[in-house]
Amino acid sequence: MKYFNYRNISDLVEQESQIKYLNELSSFLSFLIAKDEMNGHYGTPYIDLKFENFFCKEEIISDYTLNDNLIEINDFLHITDKISIQSNRHFKFEKNSLTDASYHDVISYYYNGLRAESEKSKFFHWFLILEFLEGTPLYSQMFPKGSMFNEEETNKIKALANSLIGDKKGILLSILSRTAEFRGKKLSDLLEYIDIKNITSMQGTYEVSIDSVKEIISARNKLFHRGSEFLTNTLWFKLFPIVSAVVETLIYNNQCIEKIANKNEETNNLP
C-alpha cells in the first residue's frame, strides 16, 4: 500500500477502511516527525487522531498540491494549572518520503513507543522491532537452527538424552536447536547486512557494534527486574536510533528481510 498513491480508491469508501488508513497514515507521519529527534528524554512527538466526531463524504478532486510539504505541530508546555506556553514547530516532508513508502507492521511498534509515557514502556515497544527481525526469513537463513553441533556431537547428545527421563531429556535435546553465534552477534550481523551500520544521536555518529547490541539486549533482560537500574542512555543513544533506522529501511525496502534470492550465489556474502 502506497500512502499517497492509492491505486484503488474504492478501498477507502467504507468508514472502517478510512479509519484504518488514517491510523496507519498518522503512525507513518509520526515516524517521519520523530525519527530524527535528538533528545527524546522529555517526550517524543506523535500525531494523535480524535475520531469522536469523524465524518466523511466522497468528493471528486481533479488535482491537488502540497503547500511546500509543510505540517505545523502545536504542542503545549504546561507551567502551572493556569498558564501554558504554546510552541509551534514545522516539519517539512520531502515528496518522495511520502509517495515511495509502504506500510509495514513495525510502524505500529514504533508508534506505540512514541506514545508510551514511561521510558521503560518505550524501551519495551521499540525492542519488539528487533525481535521482529529475529523472526524474518533472512534471519532464519543467515542463522539456521541446530548449527552449533556437528553430526557426531549431535548423535552423542541424543544418546545421552535418551538415557534420561522427564524434563532432563527435553532440556538436553533443546540445546540441539542452538546456533554457534550468540544473540547479540546475530542481530549485529543482520543489521549490517541490511545496511544499518551507523547510528546518529545527540552524542554524534557511531558504528553499530556488537557491544552496543549486547548492551541493548542486556538492558531488555533487566527491564522488569526489581532493583535493576534502567539505563536511559541505552534507550535514547542506542535503541531509539537503531530501530528508527530499521523502520526506515523496511518501509522503503521491505524486501531486504526476505530470503536471499539465490542462496548459492549469496552464501559467501553472508556475515
N, C-alpha and C positions, 0 to 999 in steps of 0.2 A: 504494500500500500504506500503510495507516494502521498505525502502530506498535502501538498498544494497542487497535485496533479491527478485528481480522481478521474479515472477513465470511465467509470460507470456512475454517473450522478444519481441514478435511481437507487443506488445503495444507501443514499442519505435521505430518502423520503420519509422513512419511519422515525418517530421521535426517539425510540430506543437506540437506533443506529446513529442518530445525530448526537445524542448524549455520549455514546461510546466514542465517537470520533472526536468530540470536543475534549473529552477527558484525556484521550491519547495525545491530542494536539497540545493541550496545556502541559502535559508531562514533558513532551518534547521541547516546547518553548522554555519551560523551566530549566531543562538541561542546558540549553543554549545560553541562558542567562547566568546560570550558576557555575558552569564548568571552569571558568577562569577566575573564580572567586579566590583571592589570595589569602583572605583571613576570615574563615567561617566560624571562628570561635564564638562570636556574638550573634550568630544566626546566618542562615543561608536563604537566599531569595527563591521564591517559587510562585507560580500562578495558582490562585485558589478560585475555583468557579463556584458560583452560587446558582443552583437550579430551582430555587423555591418558586420563582415567577417566570420560569423558562417558557418561552413561546416562540414558535417559528412558523413561517409560511413560505411557500415556494415563490421565488422571484426569478425572472429571466434577466440575466445580466450579460450584456453583449461584450463588455470589456471592463477591465479594472486595472488599476495601477497601485503600487505601494508608494506611500509618501516617504521616500528616502529610506525605506525599510526600518523606520524608527518605531519603537514602542516605549511609552512612558510608564514607569513603575512608580507608584506612590506608596511610601511606607511611613510609619509613624514611630517616633521615639517618645514614649510617654515619660515625662519628667515627674509629674505628680498626678493625682486623680483629677486635677482641674486644668492642667496646662499640658499641651502637647506641641511638638515641633514637627512639621511636615517637611520631608525632603523629597526631591524629585531626581530620579536617575534615569538616564536614557541609554537604551541598548540598541545598537544598530545590527540588524540581521542581514548578512550577505545573501543575495538571491539564491546562490547555489546551495547554501546551507539549509534552505527551506525546500527547494524543489528536488534535490538529489537524495533526500533522506527517506529511509524506510523504517516503519515501526518495528521495534524489537522488544521482547518481553523484559529485557534487563532495564529498560527505561523506567518501568514501574518500580523496580527495586531502588533505583536511583532517586526517583521522585519521592518515594516513601521516606528515604533517608533525609532528603531536603526538608520534608515536613516534620520529621521527628523532633521533639523538643530537647530530649537529653542526648548528650554526646554518646553514651553507651548505646542508645537505641539507634542513632545514626550509624555507628560502627557496625552493629548487627545487620542492618538493612544493606549497607554497602558491601559487607563481606559476602553476602549472598551472591553478588556478581562474580566474585572469584570462585565460589562453589559452583556457579552455573558453568564456568569454563571447564571445571573438572568433570562435567557430565557431557561434554561435547564429543562428537565423533573424532575430531582432531586429537583431543587429549587421549582418547582410547587407543588411537593408532600410534601415537608417539610413545605411550607408556602402557603396553598391553599387560593385562593381569597375569600373574604367575611367571614373571620373567626373572625372579630373584634366584631360583634354584635350577640347576641343570637336571637332566633326566635321572642320573644316578642318585643325586641328593633327594630328588622328589620321591623316588622309589623307597629310599631308606626312611623318609619321614612318614610315608604311607604305611610302611611295615610296622614302624613303631606305634603309629596312631591306632592301627588295627589291633594292637596288643592291649590297648586301653579300653575303658568303657566310660559311658556317660559323657559329661561335659569335657573331660580331659581330651577325649578323642576329637571332638568337634573343634576345640580350641587349637589343637595341634594342626589339624587339617586346614584350618583357616589361614595359616601363615603361607600356604602354597599359592595363595592369590596375590601375595605381595610382590612389589616391584623392587628392583635394586636401588632406585632413586627414592629419596625422601620427598615429602610433600612440598617443601619449600623449593627444592631443586627443580621439581617437575613444573610447578607453577611459574617459576622464573624462566625456565626454558620455553614454556609455551608463550609467555608474554613476549619474549624476544622473537619467537618465530612469527608472531602476528605483528611484529614491528613496533612493539611498545618497549623501547629501550631506555628512554629518558623521561623524567617527570620534572615539572616545574611548580614551585610553590614560592611563598614569600621568602624562603630560605635560599632560593636560587634554583638552578637546573642541575639535576644529579642523575646518574645512571641507576636504572632499576637493577639492583644487585640481589644476589641470593640472600644476603644478610637482611636487606630491607624486607623481603618477602617473608623470611623466617620471623622477623620482628612482628609483622602483621599477624601471622598465624599464632604466635605466642600470645599476643595481646587478645586475640579472639578466644583462645583456650582459657584465659584467665578472666574473661569478661564478666562472668556471673559468679565467680568465686568470692566468697565473703573475705574481706580483708585485703583483696588484691588491689594494688594501685592501678588506676586507669591512666594509660599514657596518652595524654591529649595530643602530643606532638606526633605520635604514630598515626593517629586518626587524620590530622589535617595535613601533615607533610609527607605521609607515605600512602595510606589507604585512599584518601579522597582523590589525590591527583592520579593515582593508578587506575581506579575504577572510572574516573572521568575519561581517561584515555581509552579504556576498554569499551565503554558505551559509545564513544565517538567512532571507534573503529567498527563496531558492529552495526550501527545504524547507516553507515555509508559503505560498508563492505561485509555484509553478514555471511558471505560465502567463505570467509577466511577461516572459520571454525569447522567447516565441513571436512570430510575425509579428503586426504590428498588424492587428486585425480588419478595419478599414475604412481602407485606405490613403489614399483621397481625403479623408476627414474628418480624419485624424490628421496628414497631411503637415505642416501649419502648426505642429503641436505638437512636432515633432522639434527637437532642439537644433541 
